[in-house]
Amino acid sequence: MIRKEEVYKIGRLGKTHGVKGEISFMFDDDVFDRVDADYLILEIDGILVPFFIEEYRFRSDSTALVKFEDIDTQDRARELTNCDIYFPRSLATPEEELTWSFLVGFNIIEAQTGNTIGRIAHVNDTTMNILFELEDNTLIPASEDLITHINQEKKQITIALPEGILDL
């Protein structure tokens, strides 16, 4: 059984495309292409299920059309619409190529005090300044200049925050 801690969300399935089982895939992270993955993990009714990729093609920088094995009709593909897509952390890229999406679920540690600030629930990259949204809705700047260390094993990011930023 696949556990949530073993994966991270990279996108969501949209509408079907054509009648042969293709479906649109809106993604935040193209790791599936960079590491030549054989499968993606879909969340279906709260259960993480691997689906093997037959083929895919990019439509834009954030959208692809994907065809999964054994999904050969529009009706079968329609059953997968709006499913969240996850990727195994074990297959993800090395530390020097980490993506913001990969860091969801990591704890933020304040560099000066060593205190845990919170756990990343979402990465907001809709503006020029990328933000970590913590589980308690606190916003922390996700600047590479502020990150002093990333520990993948412990799922921790140490950040040197500007004084007073947590008081805002």
N, C-alpha and C positions, 0 to 999 in steps of 0.2 A: 504494500500500500504506500502510495506517495504522500508525504507529509508537506504541509505548507512551508515549513522551515527549509525544506530541500529545494524549493523553487522560488522564482520571483516573477511578478507579472510583467509581461512585455507588450500586451495589447488586448484587443477584443475583436471578435468576429462580427461582421456586419451582415449585409444582405447577400443573398445568393446571386450568382452570375451565370447566366446561361442555364442549360438543362442537363449538363453532364456532371454536376456536383461541385463546381467551383464556388468559392465563397470569398467575399472581400475580407481582408484582414488589416485592421488599422493598428499599427504598432508604434511603440515609443522607442524600441530598441531593436536594431536589426541583427542581434547576436545570432539568430537562427541562420543567417546568411554568412556571417563572418566565420563561424566554426563549422559550417556544413553539417548541420544537425539532420538526423534522420526522422526525428519526431518532435512534436510540440505537445504540451500538456494542456488539456481543456478542463475547465471546471464545469461539471455537469451535475446539477442538483446537489452542490456542495461536495462532490467527490472529484478528485483529480484523476483524470483518465488520459493516458498517452494515445495520441493519434499519429500514425506514420504518414509522412508527407510523400505524396506521389510526385507532385511538381508544384512550383510556384513561379510567379512572374510579378515583377514590380510594376505598379501603376504610377507611383510617385515616391517621394522620399519617405512617406509615412504610410503608404497603402500598398498592399500586394493582393493578388488573387491566388488563393491556395486551393489545391486539390488533395484531399486526404485519401489514402487507400481505403477501398470498400465503401466510399461515399460516391456513388455513381449516378445519383439522380438529384434533381432539384429538390424534391421532397425530403430526401435524406439530409441534404445540405441545410435545408430550412430548419431542421431540428437543432442545428448547431448555432443558429444566429443568436447574437448577443452573449455568447459564452466568452468568459475571460480566458486569455491565453497566458500560460506560464512557461518558463524555461528552467531546466535543471541548473542549479548553482554549480554542480560538479562539472558541467560541460562549459561553463562560462569562461570568458577570457581571463588572462593573467592580470594581476593587480595593476600593472601600468596601463592597461586598457579598460579599466572598469567603467561602466556606464552609470549614470545617475539612477536608472531604474533598478540596477543590481543592488543598490544600497538601501532600498526599502526593507524595513525590518531590523536594520542595524540600530544600535544604541549610540547616542551622541554623548561623548565625554568632554567636559570642559577642561582644556589643557592646564590652566592655571591652578585649579582646585582639585582636579581628578574626579569631580562629582558627575554623576550621570544626570543629564538634562532631560532625556526622554528617548523614546523609540520613534524612528521615522515611519510614518504611516503612508506618506505620499511625497513625491517630488513634483513641485509646481514649476514647470518650465515654460509657462505661457507668457512670461515677461522676459525682458532682457536680463534681469537679475534672478537667477534660479534660487528657489527656496526649498528647504526641507520643511514639510508640514509634519509636526509630531503628533502623536496620538491624542495629546491634550489640546490640539489646535495651535500650539505655539509655532511661530514661524522663525526659522534660523537660516541665515544666508548660506547657500551651498557653494561657496567660493573655494576654488582650489588653493587660493592664497591663504585661506584660513585653516585648511585641513593640514594638521601636522603629522597624522599617522592613521592608517587604516589597518585594522586587524581582522582579516577575513575569518579566521578560526573562531574568534570570540564575537564576531559580528559587532565590532565597535569602531567608531570614527572619533578620533580625538581632534577637537577644533579649538583654536585660539580665538575666542570671541572678543570683539571690541568691548571695552569696559561699559557697563550700563545697558547693553543691548537686550538683556533678559528682563530689564525693568520696563521696557516699552509696552 
